């Protein structure tokens, strides 16, 4: 009897230690906050910064990160040139320095940030790091989008090797786009032979397919029913659900669309369209798709609301299949959620409404990169 009690006490003790370790681990991540605003750009020297300021090539309140990719002790961030005065459109921050304003360094270097030079980045709108540590970058080529748009260069996809930050590929998208195209998101998948394909969402009703190995490009036109009820400026979200043996799935949906859809990556590679699209469910509310958990889970929030939910794509798209993973932050809305350290989810959030209405302070959007935690965030400054 005594042995049984001792065994029970040991099991109980182990369970208690596991719970405590879990709580400690959770707080270890929840306490890390990376504050980002336009005043944090790191210039080569003070004189360069003064030149940028005097020529209005640097206006701090016009800088806002919208997408990111985690890479070890750093995050690479997309800072689109939505207004003039954004000196770097692709940057990186050091994750070894939490709880202070993160310094944004240009990625891969300053030479790639030259506006008007078509060998450089013009306006980065999305980034995606694949399983081989290749960073794929979507450059719209259009600057000052919220003011008077200027088409500086053709839209392009860049690929950088994160191991050495060298350029490995540049793909011109001129042959795939139309004058009405609105390029928005990109993901990359590998087939069984290890050949990559890049998929780009075009809000003008298409998915662009770039078969990198064979240098083939396709424009897969989506059925009109998919964009039913959507306006000309609607957002076409795009997410990759990785699966083994070349069976990965691409999930997509318009912000104002009525349904959520998927298509196998192999079908996109072959240029198939409506015949291969699968309906995953009907939306009762406008949903903002923020990213994935690296597996079958998609993170989302409702339009204008801050609570974050996780939907397992192995289940139909229904609210009963959503799990709330973070409470509301009254100050900020997330624009991207991705996998960070030890598979914990990171969220990039900002006072997006203030930025779009041009009512944010001199430092621009107040952005936060922090790990997803259930408790509320009371930090509104």
Secondary structure, 3 states (H helix, E strand, C coil): CHHHHHHHHHHHHHHHHHHHHHHHHHHHHHCCEEEECHHHECCCCHHHHHHHHHCCCCCHHHCCCCEEEEECCEEEEECCCCCCCCCCCEEEEECCCCCEECCEEECCCHHHHCCCCCCCCCCEEEEEECCCCEEEEEECCEECCCCCCEECCCCEEEEEECCCCEEEEEEECCCCCCCCCCEEEEEEEECCCCCEEEEEEECCCEEEEEECCCCEEEEEECCHHHHCCCCCCCCEEEEEECCCCCCCEEEEEECCCCEEEEEEHHHHHCCCCHHHCEEEEECCCCEEEEEECCCCEEEEEECCCCCEEEEECCCCCCHHHEEEEECCCCCCEEEEEEECHHHCEEEEEECHHHHHCCCCCCCCCCEEEEECCCCCCCCCC
